[in-house]
Each structure stands twice: as C-alpha cells, then as structure tokens.
Amino acid sequence: MNRRALDLVPNGQKYGFDHLMLDLLAKQRPVHVRPYDGYWLDIGRVDDYMKAVEEFDHMRDRLIPAQRNNGG
C-alpha cells in the first residue's frame, strides 16, 4: 500500500479497507491492485476470525516461518 493512502485513514474511528477504496475512488485517486498468491483471510467478521483461529495451528509454519540464525 502506498503510504500516501494512509493519509486518508481517520484516527480514532472504525475504518476498513473497503472505506479506503471508496474514498480513493470518490476523490478520483488512482487505485491499483496486484495479484497475491499467498494466504489471505479477512478477519473482520466473527465467522472469518474463528476460521483463522481454527486454521492457525495447522498453518503456523507457513504463516510464521522459522527465523534463520545468520551466524550471530
């Protein structure tokens, strides 16, 4: 995400990605998307959050790769 887009995010109130996209479009600011081939799950709804909780233990290694020791 471009840092300039964050200037549109208001402090101290609920504001989702959908709000950001609508605000950018309303202000006729360019919106570009790129394909993402990784795992993505929006946890903004309770049922999706519960799904994430259930899947986390099975996907822990994929979501949080082990840190490599760089000789230090």
Predicted model as a PDB file, atoms N, CA, C, CB and O in Angstrom, pLDDT in the B-factor column:
MODEL        1                                                                  
ATOM      1  N   MET A   1       0.845  -1.165   0.000  1.00 74.00           N  
ATOM      2  CA  MET A   1       0.000   0.000   0.000  1.00 74.00           C  
ATOM      3  C   MET A   1       0.896   1.236   0.000  1.00 74.00           C  
ATOM      4  CB  MET A   1      -0.964  -0.006   1.216  1.00 74.00           C  
ATOM      5  O   MET A   1       1.899   1.298   0.710  1.00 74.00           O  
ATOM      6  N   ASN A   2       0.521   2.184  -0.788  1.00 80.00           N  
ATOM      7  CA  ASN A   2       1.241   3.441  -0.845  1.00 80.00           C  
ATOM      8  C   ASN A   2       1.012   4.212   0.452  1.00 80.00           C  
ATOM      9  CB  ASN A   2       0.798   4.275  -2.070  1.00 80.00           C  
ATOM     10  O   ASN A   2      -0.124   4.317   0.916  1.00 80.00           O  
ATOM     11  N   ARG A   3       2.056   4.739   1.028  1.00 83.00           N  
ATOM     12  CA  ARG A   3       1.942   5.462   2.305  1.00 83.00           C  
ATOM     13  C   ARG A   3       1.015   6.663   2.201  1.00 83.00           C  
ATOM     14  CB  ARG A   3       3.316   5.920   2.776  1.00 83.00           C  
ATOM     15  O   ARG A   3       0.392   7.042   3.193  1.00 83.00           O  
ATOM     16  N   ARG A   4       0.911   7.267   1.030  1.00 82.00           N  
ATOM     17  CA  ARG A   4       0.028   8.425   0.873  1.00 82.00           C  
ATOM     18  C   ARG A   4      -1.432   8.053   1.090  1.00 82.00           C  
ATOM     19  CB  ARG A   4       0.203   9.040  -0.511  1.00 82.00           C  
ATOM     20  O   ARG A   4      -2.234   8.895   1.493  1.00 82.00           O  
ATOM     21  N   ALA A   5      -1.780   6.811   0.827  1.00 82.00           N  
ATOM     22  CA  ALA A   5      -3.156   6.366   1.056  1.00 82.00           C  
ATOM     23  C   ALA A   5      -3.497   6.385   2.540  1.00 82.00           C  
ATOM     24  CB  ALA A   5      -3.366   4.958   0.487  1.00 82.00           C  
ATOM     25  O   ALA A   5      -4.655   6.571   2.914  1.00 82.00           O  
ATOM     26  N   LEU A   6      -2.499   6.195   3.374  1.00 84.00           N  
ATOM     27  CA  LEU A   6      -2.745   6.194   4.821  1.00 84.00           C  
ATOM     28  C   LEU A   6      -3.164   7.564   5.333  1.00 84.00           C  
ATOM     29  CB  LEU A   6      -1.502   5.731   5.562  1.00 84.00           C  
ATOM     30  O   LEU A   6      -3.763   7.666   6.404  1.00 84.00           O  
ATOM     31  N   ASP A   7      -2.857   8.616   4.586  1.00 87.00           N  
ATOM     32  CA  ASP A   7      -3.294   9.955   4.982  1.00 87.00           C  
ATOM     33  C   ASP A   7      -4.818  10.078   5.008  1.00 87.00           C  
ATOM     34  CB  ASP A   7      -2.710  10.996   4.035  1.00 87.00           C  
ATOM     35  O   ASP A   7      -5.360  10.953   5.681  1.00 87.00           O  
ATOM     36  N   LEU A   8      -5.498   9.213   4.284  1.00 87.00           N  
ATOM     37  CA  LEU A   8      -6.958   9.250   4.237  1.00 87.00           C  
ATOM     38  C   LEU A   8      -7.607   8.498   5.398  1.00 87.00           C  
ATOM     39  CB  LEU A   8      -7.441   8.673   2.929  1.00 87.00           C  
ATOM     40  O   LEU A   8      -8.809   8.635   5.628  1.00 87.00           O  
ATOM     41  N   VAL A   9      -6.835   7.718   6.119  1.00 91.00           N  
ATOM     42  CA  VAL A   9      -7.380   6.911   7.215  1.00 91.00           C  
ATOM     43  C   VAL A   9      -7.554   7.800   8.448  1.00 91.00           C  
ATOM     44  CB  VAL A   9      -6.449   5.693   7.534  1.00 91.00           C  
ATOM     45  O   VAL A   9      -6.574   8.327   8.975  1.00 91.00           O  
ATOM     46  N   PRO A  10      -8.794   7.967   8.908  1.00 92.00           N  
ATOM     47  CA  PRO A  10      -9.029   8.830  10.075  1.00 92.00           C  
ATOM     48  C   PRO A  10      -8.592   8.145  11.370  1.00 92.00           C  
ATOM     49  CB  PRO A  10     -10.515   9.216  10.164  1.00 92.00           C  
ATOM     50  O   PRO A  10      -8.674   6.924  11.505  1.00 92.00           O  
ATOM     51  N   ASN A  11      -8.133   8.951  12.306  1.00 92.00           N  
ATOM     52  CA  ASN A  11      -7.740   8.434  13.621  1.00 92.00           C  
ATOM     53  C   ASN A  11      -8.963   8.270  14.509  1.00 92.00           C  
ATOM     54  CB  ASN A  11      -6.714   9.370  14.293  1.00 92.00           C  
ATOM     55  O   ASN A  11      -9.911   9.050  14.430  1.00 92.00           O  
ATOM     56  N   GLY A  12      -8.931   7.246  15.356  1.00 93.00           N  
ATOM     57  CA  GLY A  12      -9.922   7.099  16.404  1.00 93.00           C  
ATOM     58  C   GLY A  12     -11.305   6.657  15.975  1.00 93.00           C  
ATOM     59  O   GLY A  12     -12.267   6.858  16.716  1.00 93.00           O  
ATOM     60  N   GLN A  13     -11.434   6.061  14.800  1.00 92.00           N  
ATOM     61  CA  GLN A  13     -12.742   5.550  14.402  1.00 92.00           C  
ATOM     62  C   GLN A  13     -12.564   4.315  13.536  1.00 92.00           C  
ATOM     63  CB  GLN A  13     -13.553   6.629  13.650  1.00 92.00           C  
ATOM     64  O   GLN A  13     -11.498   4.088  12.966  1.00 92.00           O  
ATOM     65  N   LYS A  14     -13.621   3.523  13.447  1.00 92.00           N  
ATOM     66  CA  LYS A  14     -13.577   2.330  12.611  1.00 92.00           C  
ATOM     67  C   LYS A  14     -13.470   2.746  11.152  1.00 92.00           C  
ATOM     68  CB  LYS A  14     -14.826   1.442  12.840  1.00 92.00           C  
ATOM     69  O   LYS A  14     -14.201   3.618  10.681  1.00 92.00           O  
ATOM     70  N   TYR A  15     -12.554   2.113  10.458  1.00 92.00           N  
ATOM     71  CA  TYR A  15     -12.318   2.456   9.055  1.00 92.00           C  
ATOM     72  C   TYR A  15     -11.693   1.249   8.396  1.00 92.00           C  
ATOM     73  CB  TYR A  15     -11.404   3.723   8.907  1.00 92.00           C  
ATOM     74  O   TYR A  15     -10.554   0.890   8.695  1.00 92.00           O  
ATOM     75  N   GLY A  16     -12.428   0.623   7.504  1.00 88.00           N  
ATOM     76  CA  GLY A  16     -11.950  -0.591   6.858  1.00 88.00           C  
ATOM     77  C   GLY A  16     -11.339  -0.330   5.493  1.00 88.00           C  
ATOM     78  O   GLY A  16     -11.399   0.777   4.958  1.00 88.00           O  
ATOM     79  N   PHE A  17     -10.757  -1.369   4.956  1.00 86.00           N  
ATOM     80  CA  PHE A  17     -10.157  -1.286   3.626  1.00 86.00           C  
ATOM     81  C   PHE A  17     -11.200  -0.892   2.585  1.00 86.00           C  
ATOM     82  CB  PHE A  17      -9.507  -2.626   3.244  1.00 86.00           C  
ATOM     83  O   PHE A  17     -10.900  -0.162   1.640  1.00 86.00           O  
ATOM     84  N   ASP A  18     -12.426  -1.378   2.764  1.00 90.00           N  
ATOM     85  CA  ASP A  18     -13.495  -1.012   1.835  1.00 90.00           C  
ATOM     86  C   ASP A  18     -13.759   0.492   1.881  1.00 90.00           C  
ATOM     87  CB  ASP A  18     -14.784  -1.788   2.162  1.00 90.00           C  
ATOM     88  O   ASP A  18     -14.021   1.109   0.849  1.00 90.00           O  
ATOM     89  N   HIS A  19     -13.691   1.082   3.070  1.00 93.00           N  
ATOM     90  CA  HIS A  19     -13.865   2.535   3.184  1.00 93.00           C  
ATOM     91  C   HIS A  19     -12.753   3.272   2.441  1.00 93.00           C  
ATOM     92  CB  HIS A  19     -13.887   2.963   4.667  1.00 93.00           C  
ATOM     93  O   HIS A  19     -13.000   4.261   1.751  1.00 93.00           O  
ATOM     94  N   LEU A  20     -11.537   2.779   2.591  1.00 92.00           N  
ATOM     95  CA  LEU A  20     -10.399   3.405   1.928  1.00 92.00           C  
ATOM     96  C   LEU A  20     -10.573   3.376   0.415  1.00 92.00           C  
ATOM     97  CB  LEU A  20      -9.095   2.707   2.325  1.00 92.00           C  
ATOM     98  O   LEU A  20     -10.357   4.384  -0.257  1.00 92.00           O  
ATOM     99  N   MET A  21     -10.960   2.234  -0.116  1.00 91.00           N  
ATOM    100  CA  MET A  21     -11.139   2.123  -1.571  1.00 91.00           C  
ATOM    101  C   MET A  21     -12.233   3.071  -2.054  1.00 91.00           C  
ATOM    102  CB  MET A  21     -11.486   0.670  -1.967  1.00 91.00           C  
ATOM    103  O   MET A  21     -12.062   3.750  -3.066  1.00 91.00           O  
ATOM    104  N   LEU A  22     -13.346   3.123  -1.341  1.00 93.00           N  
ATOM    105  CA  LEU A  22     -14.436   4.012  -1.733  1.00 93.00           C  
ATOM    106  C   LEU A  22     -14.014   5.476  -1.661  1.00 93.00           C  
ATOM    107  CB  LEU A  22     -15.656   3.776  -0.847  1.00 93.00           C  
ATOM    108  O   LEU A  22     -14.375   6.273  -2.527  1.00 93.00           O  
ATOM    109  N   ASP A  23     -13.255   5.829  -0.632  1.00 92.00           N  
ATOM    110  CA  ASP A  23     -12.781   7.207  -0.512  1.00 92.00           C  
ATOM    111  C   ASP A  23     -11.800   7.558  -1.631  1.00 92.00           C  
ATOM    112  CB  ASP A  23     -12.119   7.422   0.852  1.00 92.00           C  
ATOM    113  O   ASP A  23     -11.857   8.656  -2.186  1.00 92.00           O  
ATOM    114  N   LEU A  24     -10.910   6.636  -1.959  1.00 91.00           N  
ATOM    115  CA  LEU A  24      -9.967   6.889  -3.055  1.00 91.00           C  
ATOM    116  C   LEU A  24     -10.708   7.082  -4.375  1.00 91.00           C  
ATOM    117  CB  LEU A  24      -8.960   5.731  -3.178  1.00 91.00           C  
ATOM    118  O   LEU A  24     -10.388   7.986  -5.147  1.00 91.00           O  
ATOM    119  N   LEU A  25     -11.685   6.239  -4.627  1.00 92.00           N  
ATOM    120  CA  LEU A  25     -12.454   6.359  -5.861  1.00 92.00           C  
ATOM    121  C   LEU A  25     -13.257   7.655  -5.895  1.00 92.00           C  
ATOM    122  CB  LEU A  25     -13.387   5.163  -6.019  1.00 92.00           C  
ATOM    123  O   LEU A  25     -13.342   8.302  -6.939  1.00 92.00           O  
ATOM    124  N   ALA A  26     -13.847   8.041  -4.766  1.00 94.00           N  
ATOM    125  CA  ALA A  26     -14.628   9.272  -4.697  1.00 94.00           C  
ATOM    126  C   ALA A  26     -13.752  10.494  -4.957  1.00 94.00           C  
ATOM    127  CB  ALA A  26     -15.310   9.394  -3.334  1.00 94.00           C  
ATOM    128  O   ALA A  26     -14.209  11.476  -5.541  1.00 94.00           O  
ATOM    129  N   LYS A  27     -12.497  10.434  -4.524  1.00 90.00           N  
ATOM    130  CA  LYS A  27     -11.568  11.544  -4.726  1.00 90.00           C  
ATOM    131  C   LYS A  27     -10.850  11.443  -6.074  1.00 90.00           C  
ATOM    132  CB  LYS A  27     -10.545  11.585  -3.591  1.00 90.00           C  
ATOM    133  O   LYS A  27      -9.949  12.225  -6.378  1.00 90.00           O  
ATOM    134  N   GLN A  28     -11.273  10.456  -6.874  1.00 93.00           N  
ATOM    135  CA  GLN A  28     -10.695  10.197  -8.197  1.00 93.00           C  
ATOM    136  C   GLN A  28      -9.190   9.988  -8.120  1.00 93.00           C  
ATOM    137  CB  GLN A  28     -11.009  11.348  -9.147  1.00 93.00           C  
ATOM    138  O   GLN A  28      -8.442  10.411  -9.001  1.00 93.00           O  
ATOM    139  N   ARG A  29      -8.765   9.332  -7.057  1.00 89.00           N  
ATOM    140  CA  ARG A  29      -7.367   8.964  -6.900  1.00 89.00           C  
ATOM    141  C   ARG A  29      -7.190   7.581  -7.511  1.00 89.00           C  
ATOM    142  CB  ARG A  29      -6.925   8.990  -5.392  1.00 89.00           C  
ATOM    143  O   ARG A  29      -8.087   6.745  -7.400  1.00 89.00           O  
ATOM    144  N   PRO A  30      -6.058   7.322  -8.149  1.00 87.00           N  
ATOM    145  CA  PRO A  30      -5.857   6.019  -8.792  1.00 87.00           C  
ATOM    146  C   PRO A  30      -5.798   4.877  -7.778  1.00 87.00           C  
ATOM    147  CB  PRO A  30      -4.579   6.038  -9.616  1.00 87.00           C  
ATOM    148  O   PRO A  30      -5.193   4.995  -6.713  1.00 87.00           O  
ATOM    149  N   VAL A  31      -6.434   3.784  -8.139  1.00 87.00           N  
ATOM    150  CA  VAL A  31      -6.410   2.577  -7.318  1.00 87.00           C  
ATOM    151  C   VAL A  31      -5.870   1.462  -8.197  1.00 87.00           C  
ATOM    152  CB  VAL A  31      -7.840   2.224  -6.742  1.00 87.00           C  
ATOM    153  O   VAL A  31      -6.407   1.183  -9.269  1.00 87.00           O  
ATOM    154  N   HIS A  32      -4.821   0.839  -7.739  1.00 85.00           N  
ATOM    155  CA  HIS A  32      -4.210  -0.261  -8.481  1.00 85.00           C  
ATOM    156  C   HIS A  32      -4.149  -1.481  -7.574  1.00 85.00           C  
ATOM    157  CB  HIS A  32      -2.786   0.122  -8.998  1.00 85.00           C  
ATOM    158  O   HIS A  32      -3.913  -1.362  -6.372  1.00 85.00           O  
ATOM    159  N   VAL A  33      -4.360  -2.628  -8.146  1.00 82.00           N  
ATOM    160  CA  VAL A  33      -4.260  -3.868  -7.381  1.00 82.00           C  
ATOM    161  C   VAL A  33      -3.291  -4.807  -8.082  1.00 82.00           C  
ATOM    162  CB  VAL A  33      -5.651  -4.537  -7.213  1.00 82.00           C  
ATOM    163  O   VAL A  33      -3.079  -4.724  -9.291  1.00 82.00           O  
ATOM    164  N   ARG A  34      -2.717  -5.689  -7.302  1.00 86.00           N  
ATOM    165  CA  ARG A  34      -1.801  -6.690  -7.837  1.00 86.00           C  
ATOM    166  C   ARG A  34      -2.217  -8.047  -7.282  1.00 86.00           C  
ATOM    167  CB  ARG A  34      -0.310  -6.357  -7.474  1.00 86.00           C  
ATOM    168  O   ARG A  34      -2.680  -8.138  -6.145  1.00 86.00           O  
ATOM    169  N   PRO A  35      -2.055  -9.084  -8.067  1.00 90.00           N  
ATOM    170  CA  PRO A  35      -2.381 -10.424  -7.570  1.00 90.00           C  
ATOM    171  C   PRO A  35      -1.470 -10.799  -6.393  1.00 90.00           C  
ATOM    172  CB  PRO A  35      -2.248 -11.470  -8.706  1.00 90.00           C  
ATOM    173  O   PRO A  35      -0.295 -10.434  -6.357  1.00 90.00           O  
ATOM    174  N   TYR A  36      -2.026 -11.516  -5.460  1.00 85.00           N  
ATOM    175  CA  TYR A  36      -1.278 -12.002  -4.302  1.00 85.00           C  
ATOM    176  C   TYR A  36      -1.503 -13.497  -4.220  1.00 85.00           C  
ATOM    177  CB  TYR A  36      -1.717 -11.282  -2.975  1.00 85.00           C  
ATOM    178  O   TYR A  36      -2.644 -13.947  -4.111  1.00 85.00           O  
ATOM    179  N   ASP A  37      -0.432 -14.271  -4.270  1.00 87.00           N  
ATOM    180  CA  ASP A  37      -0.586 -15.725  -4.276  1.00 87.00           C  
ATOM    181  C   ASP A  37      -0.388 -16.354  -2.900  1.00 87.00           C  
ATOM    182  CB  ASP A  37       0.387 -16.334  -5.249  1.00 87.00           C  
ATOM    183  O   ASP A  37      -0.363 -17.578  -2.773  1.00 87.00           O  
ATOM    184  N   GLY A  38      -0.247 -15.526  -1.878  1.00 83.00           N  
ATOM    185  CA  GLY A  38      -0.108 -16.035  -0.518  1.00 83.00           C  
ATOM    186  C   GLY A  38      -1.461 -16.277   0.129  1.00 83.00           C  
ATOM    187  O   GLY A  38      -2.502 -16.133  -0.511  1.00 83.00           O  
ATOM    188  N   TYR A  39      -1.438 -16.639   1.378  1.00 83.00           N  
ATOM    189  CA  TYR A  39      -2.664 -16.903   2.129  1.00 83.00           C  
ATOM    190  C   TYR A  39      -3.247 -15.583   2.603  1.00 83.00           C  
ATOM    191  CB  TYR A  39      -2.395 -17.850   3.331  1.00 83.00           C  
ATOM    192  O   TYR A  39      -2.522 -14.747   3.144  1.00 83.00           O  
ATOM    193  N   TRP A  40      -4.527 -15.385   2.412  1.00 85.00           N  
ATOM    194  CA  TRP A  40      -5.202 -14.173   2.868  1.00 85.00           C  
ATOM    195  C   TRP A  40      -6.562 -14.540   3.417  1.00 85.00           C  
ATOM    196  CB  TRP A  40      -5.336 -13.140   1.726  1.00 85.00           C  
ATOM    197  O   TRP A  40      -7.322 -15.266   2.776  1.00 85.00           O  
ATOM    198  N   LEU A  41      -6.867 -14.050   4.580  1.00 85.00           N  
ATOM    199  CA  LEU A  41      -8.185 -14.243   5.160  1.00 85.00           C  
ATOM    200  C   LEU A  41      -8.542 -12.970   5.904  1.00 85.00           C  
ATOM    201  CB  LEU A  41      -8.228 -15.491   6.105  1.00 85.00           C  
ATOM    202  O   LEU A  41      -7.853 -12.590   6.850  1.00 85.00           O  
ATOM    203  N   ASP A  42      -9.597 -12.317   5.491  1.00 85.00           N  
ATOM    204  CA  ASP A  42     -10.069 -11.111   6.160  1.00 85.00           C  
ATOM    205  C   ASP A  42     -10.738 -11.540   7.452  1.00 85.00           C  
ATOM    206  CB  ASP A  42     -11.049 -10.288   5.253  1.00 85.00           C  
ATOM    207  O   ASP A  42     -11.674 -12.339   7.426  1.00 85.00           O  
ATOM    208  N   ILE A  43     -10.278 -11.025   8.575  1.00 88.00           N  
ATOM    209  CA  ILE A  43     -10.827 -11.445   9.874  1.00 88.00           C  
ATOM    210  C   ILE A  43     -11.739 -10.381  10.466  1.00 88.00           C  
ATOM    211  CB  ILE A  43      -9.696 -11.758  10.856  1.00 88.00           C  
ATOM    212  O   ILE A  43     -11.888 -10.293  11.685  1.00 88.00           O  
ATOM    213  N   GLY A  44     -12.347  -9.578   9.609  1.00 85.00           N  
ATOM    214  CA  GLY A  44     -13.235  -8.523  10.071  1.00 85.00           C  
ATOM    215  C   GLY A  44     -14.601  -9.005  10.524  1.00 85.00           C  
ATOM    216  O   GLY A  44     -15.322  -8.267  11.195  1.00 85.00           O  
ATOM    217  N   ARG A  45     -14.970 -10.228  10.173  1.00 90.00           N  
ATOM    218  CA  ARG A  45     -16.242 -10.801  10.636  1.00 90.00           C  
ATOM    219  C   ARG A  45     -15.946 -11.936  11.610  1.00 90.00           C  
ATOM    220  CB  ARG A  45     -17.106 -11.316   9.432  1.00 90.00           C  
ATOM    221  O   ARG A  45     -14.928 -12.617  11.494  1.00 90.00           O  
ATOM    222  N   VAL A  46     -16.832 -12.127  12.557  1.00 94.00           N  
ATOM    223  CA  VAL A  46     -16.606 -13.125  13.609  1.00 94.00           C  
ATOM    224  C   VAL A  46     -16.380 -14.515  13.019  1.00 94.00           C  
ATOM    225  CB  VAL A  46     -17.794 -13.157  14.577  1.00 94.00           C  
ATOM    226  O   VAL A  46     -15.474 -15.222  13.461  1.00 94.00           O  
ATOM    227  N   ASP A  47     -17.175 -14.922  12.036  1.00 94.00           N  
ATOM    228  CA  ASP A  47     -17.012 -16.269  11.487  1.00 94.00           C  
ATOM    229  C   ASP A  47     -15.674 -16.432  10.777  1.00 94.00           C  
ATOM    230  CB  ASP A  47     -18.146 -16.584  10.524  1.00 94.00           C  
ATOM    231  O   ASP A  47     -15.083 -17.511  10.832  1.00 94.00           O  
ATOM    232  N   ASP A  48     -15.182 -15.390  10.113  1.00 92.00           N  
ATOM    233  CA  ASP A  48     -13.870 -15.467   9.477  1.00 92.00           C  
ATOM    234  C   ASP A  48     -12.750 -15.479  10.510  1.00 92.00           C  
ATOM    235  CB  ASP A  48     -13.679 -14.299   8.515  1.00 92.00           C  
ATOM    236  O   ASP A  48     -11.749 -16.172  10.333  1.00 92.00           O  
ATOM    237  N   TYR A  49     -12.914 -14.716  11.585  1.00 94.00           N  
ATOM    238  CA  TYR A  49     -11.929 -14.729  12.663  1.00 94.00           C  
ATOM    239  C   TYR A  49     -11.850 -16.123  13.280  1.00 94.00           C  
ATOM    240  CB  TYR A  49     -12.283 -13.677  13.741  1.00 94.00           C  
ATOM    241  O   TYR A  49     -10.754 -16.624  13.532  1.00 94.00           O  
ATOM    242  N   MET A  50     -12.978 -16.744  13.523  1.00 94.00           N  
ATOM    243  CA  MET A  50     -12.998 -18.091  14.109  1.00 94.00           C  
ATOM    244  C   MET A  50     -12.334 -19.088  13.172  1.00 94.00           C  
ATOM    245  CB  MET A  50     -14.444 -18.534  14.416  1.00 94.00           C  
ATOM    246  O   MET A  50     -11.635 -19.992  13.628  1.00 94.00           O  
ATOM    247  N   LYS A  51     -12.541 -18.936  11.875  1.00 93.00           N  
ATOM    248  CA  LYS A  51     -11.876 -19.797  10.890  1.00 93.00           C  
ATOM    249  C   LYS A  51     -10.367 -19.625  10.989  1.00 93.00           C  
ATOM    250  CB  LYS A  51     -12.365 -19.476   9.453  1.00 93.00           C  
ATOM    251  O   LYS A  51      -9.625 -20.607  10.947  1.00 93.00           O  
ATOM    252  N   ALA A  52      -9.908 -18.379  11.119  1.00 92.00           N  
ATOM    253  CA  ALA A  52      -8.471 -18.108  11.241  1.00 92.00           C  
ATOM    254  C   ALA A  52      -7.907 -18.761  12.497  1.00 92.00           C  
ATOM    255  CB  ALA A  52      -8.203 -16.590  11.267  1.00 92.00           C  
ATOM    256  O   ALA A  52      -6.822 -19.342  12.463  1.00 92.00           O  
ATOM    257  N   VAL A  53      -8.634 -18.670  13.599  1.00 93.00           N  
ATOM    258  CA  VAL A  53      -8.189 -19.283  14.851  1.00 93.00           C  
ATOM    259  C   VAL A  53      -8.071 -20.796  14.668  1.00 93.00           C  
ATOM    260  CB  VAL A  53      -9.169 -18.947  16.011  1.00 93.00           C  
ATOM    261  O   VAL A  53      -7.097 -21.401  15.115  1.00 93.00           O  
ATOM    262  N   GLU A  54      -9.051 -21.403  14.019  1.00 92.00           N  
ATOM    263  CA  GLU A  54      -9.048 -22.851  13.808  1.00 92.00           C  
ATOM    264  C   GLU A  54      -7.904 -23.285  12.893  1.00 92.00           C  
ATOM    265  CB  GLU A  54     -10.382 -23.299  13.219  1.00 92.00           C  
ATOM    266  O   GLU A  54      -7.304 -24.337  13.114  1.00 92.00           O  
ATOM    267  N   GLU A  55      -7.599 -22.494  11.877  1.00 91.00           N  
ATOM    268  CA  GLU A  55      -6.580 -22.862  10.898  1.00 91.00           C  
ATOM    269  C   GLU A  55      -5.163 -22.539  11.351  1.00 91.00           C  
ATOM    270  CB  GLU A  55      -6.855 -22.169   9.602  1.00 91.00           C  
ATOM    271  O   GLU A  55      -4.206 -23.107  10.824  1.00 91.00           O  
ATOM    272  N   PHE A  56      -5.011 -21.642  12.310  1.00 91.00           N  
ATOM    273  CA  PHE A  56      -3.684 -21.149  12.658  1.00 91.00           C  
ATOM    274  C   PHE A  56      -2.710 -22.260  13.052  1.00 91.00           C  
ATOM    275  CB  PHE A  56      -3.796 -20.162  13.781  1.00 91.00           C  
ATOM    276  O   PHE A  56      -1.599 -22.313  12.524  1.00 91.00           O  
ATOM    277  N   ASP A  57      -3.099 -23.137  13.959  1.00 88.00           N  
ATOM    278  CA  ASP A  57      -2.174 -24.179  14.413  1.00 88.00           C  
ATOM    279  C   ASP A  57      -1.722 -25.079  13.273  1.00 88.00           C  
ATOM    280  CB  ASP A  57      -2.825 -25.018  15.498  1.00 88.00           C  
ATOM    281  O   ASP A  57      -0.576 -25.527  13.255  1.00 88.00           O  
ATOM    282  N   HIS A  58      -2.614 -25.350  12.317  1.00 90.00           N  
ATOM    283  CA  HIS A  58      -2.266 -26.212  11.186  1.00 90.00           C  
ATOM    284  C   HIS A  58      -1.368 -25.488  10.185  1.00 90.00           C  
ATOM    285  CB  HIS A  58      -3.534 -26.705  10.488  1.00 90.00           C  
ATOM    286  O   HIS A  58      -0.630 -26.128   9.435  1.00 90.00           O  
ATOM    287  N   MET A  59      -1.429 -24.171  10.171  1.00 89.00           N  
ATOM    288  CA  MET A  59      -0.685 -23.389   9.189  1.00 89.00           C  
ATOM    289  C   MET A  59       0.433 -22.561   9.812  1.00 89.00           C  
ATOM    290  CB  MET A  59      -1.625 -22.483   8.446  1.00 89.00           C  
ATOM    291  O   MET A  59       1.023 -21.721   9.132  1.00 89.00           O  
ATOM    292  N   ARG A  60       0.735 -22.778  11.086  1.00 88.00           N  
ATOM    293  CA  ARG A  60       1.709 -21.956  11.804  1.00 88.00           C  
ATOM    294  C   ARG A  60       3.033 -21.827  11.043  1.00 88.00           C  
ATOM    295  CB  ARG A  60       1.964 -22.544  13.184  1.00 88.00           C  
ATOM    296  O   ARG A  60       3.545 -20.718  10.896  1.00 88.00           O  
ATOM    297  N   ASP A  61       3.594 -22.938  10.559  1.00 87.00           N  
ATOM    298  CA  ASP A  61       4.892 -22.887   9.878  1.00 87.00           C  
ATOM    299  C   ASP A  61       4.824 -22.079   8.580  1.00 87.00           C  
ATOM    300  CB  ASP A  61       5.385 -24.303   9.580  1.00 87.00           C  
ATOM    301  O   ASP A  61       5.802 -21.442   8.190  1.00 87.00           O  
ATOM    302  N   ARG A  62       3.694 -22.106   7.929  1.00 84.00           N  
ATOM    303  CA  ARG A  62       3.532 -21.336   6.692  1.00 84.00           C  
ATOM    304  C   ARG A  62       3.336 -19.839   6.997  1.00 84.00           C  
ATOM    305  CB  ARG A  62       2.330 -21.878   5.879  1.00 84.00           C  
ATOM    306  O   ARG A  62       3.828 -18.980   6.265  1.00 84.00           O  
ATOM    307  N   LEU A  63       2.624 -19.549   8.067  1.00 83.00           N  
ATOM    308  CA  LEU A  63       2.315 -18.167   8.399  1.00 83.00           C  
ATOM    309  C   LEU A  63       3.447 -17.465   9.144  1.00 83.00           C  
ATOM    310  CB  LEU A  63       1.063 -18.114   9.224  1.00 83.00           C  
ATOM    311  O   LEU A  63       3.663 -16.266   8.968  1.00 83.00           O  
ATOM    312  N   ILE A  64       4.166 -18.213   9.973  1.00 85.00           N  
ATOM    313  CA  ILE A  64       5.277 -17.657  10.740  1.00 85.00           C  
ATOM    314  C   ILE A  64       6.495 -18.547  10.506  1.00 85.00           C  
ATOM    315  CB  ILE A  64       4.928 -17.555  12.271  1.00 85.00           C  
ATOM    316  O   ILE A  64       6.771 -19.442  11.305  1.00 85.00           O  
ATOM    317  N   PRO A  65       7.218 -18.307   9.427  1.00 79.00           N  
ATOM    318  CA  PRO A  65       8.385 -19.151   9.128  1.00 79.00           C  
ATOM    319  C   PRO A  65       9.429 -19.061  10.244  1.00 79.00           C  
ATOM    320  CB  PRO A  65       9.017 -18.738   7.779  1.00 79.00           C  
ATOM    321  O   PRO A  65       9.597 -18.014  10.869  1.00 79.00           O  
ATOM    322  N   ALA A  66      10.110 -20.147  10.476  1.00 78.00           N  
ATOM    323  CA  ALA A  66      11.160 -20.174  11.487  1.00 78.00           C  
ATOM    324  C   ALA A  66      12.245 -19.168  11.097  1.00 78.00           C  
ATOM    325  CB  ALA A  66      11.756 -21.610  11.639  1.00 78.00           C  
ATOM    326  O   ALA A  66      12.624 -19.070   9.930  1.00 78.00           O  
ATOM    327  N   GLN A  67      12.727 -18.439  12.070  1.00 68.00           N  
ATOM    328  CA  GLN A  67      13.793 -17.482  11.796  1.00 68.00           C  
ATOM    329  C   GLN A  67      15.101 -18.222  11.645  1.00 68.00           C  
ATOM    330  CB  GLN A  67      13.894 -16.424  12.911  1.00 68.00           C  
ATOM    331  O   GLN A  67      15.388 -19.165  12.382  1.00 68.00           O  
ATOM    332  N   ARG A  68      15.885 -17.790  10.691  1.00 60.00           N  
ATOM    333  CA  ARG A  68      17.181 -18.425  10.454  1.00 60.00           C  
ATOM    334  C   ARG A  68      18.234 -17.724  11.302  1.00 60.00           C  
ATOM    335  CB  ARG A  68      17.564 -18.378   8.941  1.00 60.00           C  
ATOM    336  O   ARG A  68      18.201 -16.509  11.499  1.00 60.00           O  
ATOM    337  N   ASN A  69      19.144 -18.508  11.784  1.00 56.00           N  
ATOM    338  CA  ASN A  69      20.268 -17.957  12.521  1.00 56.00           C  
ATOM    339  C   ASN A  69      21.319 -17.536  11.505  1.00 56.00           C  
ATOM    340  CB  ASN A  69      20.846 -18.990  13.552  1.00 56.00           C  
ATOM    341  O   ASN A  69      21.872 -18.377  10.796  1.00 56.00           O  
ATOM    342  N   ASN A  70      21.594 -16.254  11.431  1.00 57.00           N  
ATOM    343  CA  ASN A  70      22.555 -15.729  10.456  1.00 57.00           C  
ATOM    344  C   ASN A  70      23.963 -15.661  11.033  1.00 57.00           C  
ATOM    345  CB  ASN A  70      22.124 -14.343   9.982  1.00 57.00           C  
ATOM    346  O   ASN A  70      24.730 -14.746  10.734  1.00 57.00           O  
ATOM    347  N   GLY A  71      24.281 -16.632  11.855  1.00 54.00           N  
ATOM    348  CA  GLY A  71      25.630 -16.701  12.383  1.00 54.00           C  
ATOM    349  C   GLY A  71      25.884 -15.743  13.525  1.00 54.00           C  
ATOM    350  O   GLY A  71      27.032 -15.562  13.933  1.00 54.00           O  
ATOM    351  N   GLY A  72      24.825 -15.115  14.057  1.00 49.00           N  
ATOM    352  CA  GLY A  72      25.033 -14.116  15.104  1.00 49.00           C  
ATOM    353  C   GLY A  72      24.573 -14.510  16.442  1.00 49.00           C  
ATOM    354  O   GLY A  72      24.703 -13.738  17.392  1.00 49.00           O  
TER     355      GLY A  72                                                      
ENDMDL                                                                          
END                                                                             
